[in-house]
């Protein structure tokens, strides 16, 4: 049976990407409160967007890798599937 759920590492990466997005959305509040300058917020915004994009790509890559490994484990061992000299197909 193929496990289609995302693995824990993928969920963690996705959650961290959501936190980075939320922090990016909180920047105007931090500017209004005087915690950040406009220049500091611009630099932090670029860094948060880059980190969020990287984490999303990592999450999707980890999920893809997990599905690929799960599919390979689910395939019956020794089924003889593949292409050989006699053509492509699965032997019984």
C-alpha positions in Angstrom: 0.0 0.0 0.0 1.3 3.4 -1.0 1.5 6.0 1.8 0.3 9.3 0.3 0.5 11.4 3.4 3.3 13.9 3.6 6.2 12.7 5.9 6.9 14.5 9.2 9.9 16.4 7.7 7.7 17.7 4.9 5.1 18.9 7.4 7.7 20.6 9.5 9.1 22.4 6.5 5.6 23.5 5.5 4.9 24.8 9.0 8.1 26.8 9.1 7.3 28.3 5.7 3.9 29.3 7.1 5.6 30.9 10.1 8.0 32.8 7.8 5.0 34.1 5.8 3.2 35.1 9.0 6.3 37.0 10.1 6.5 38.7 6.8 2.9 39.8 7.2 3.7 41.2 10.7 6.3 43.6 9.4 4.0 46.6 8.9 2.9 46.2 12.6 6.6 46.1 13.7 7.3 49.2 11.6 4.3 51.1 13.1 5.4 50.1 16.6 8.9 51.5 16.0 10.6 48.1 16.4 12.0 48.1 12.8 13.1 50.8 10.4 11.8 50.8 6.9 15.2 49.8 5.5 15.5 47.0 8.1 12.0 45.8 7.2 12.8 45.7 3.5 15.9 43.6 4.1 14.0 41.3 6.5 11.1 41.0 4.0 13.4 39.8 1.3 15.1 37.3 3.6 11.7 36.0 4.9 10.4 35.5 1.4 13.5 33.7 0.3 13.4 31.5 3.4 9.7 30.7 2.9 10.2 29.8 -0.8 13.1 27.6 0.1 11.1 25.8 2.8 8.2 25.3 0.4 10.5 23.8 -2.2 12.1 21.6 0.5 8.7 20.4 1.7 7.5 19.5 -1.7 10.8 17.7 -2.5 10.7 15.7 0.7 7.1 14.7 0.0 8.0 13.7 -3.6 10.9 11.6 -2.3 8.7 10.0 0.3 6.1 9.0 -2.3 8.8 7.7 -4.6 10.3 5.5 -1.9 6.9 4.4 -0.7 5.9 3.3 -4.3 9.1 1.4 -4.7 8.6 -0.5 -1.4 5.0 -1.3 -2.4 6.1 -2.9 -5.7 6.3 -6.7 -5.4 9.9 -7.9 -5.2 11.0 -10.0 -8.1 8.0 -9.3 -10.3 10.3 -9.0 -13.3 8.9 -5.7 -14.4 11.0 -3.6 -16.8 12.5 -3.6 -20.2 14.9 -6.2 -21.3 16.1 -7.8 -24.5 12.7 -9.4 -25.2 10.7 -6.1 -24.8 8.9 -4.3 -22.0 6.5 -5.9 -19.6 6.0 -7.7 -16.3 6.6 -11.4 -15.9 4.3 -13.5 -13.8 
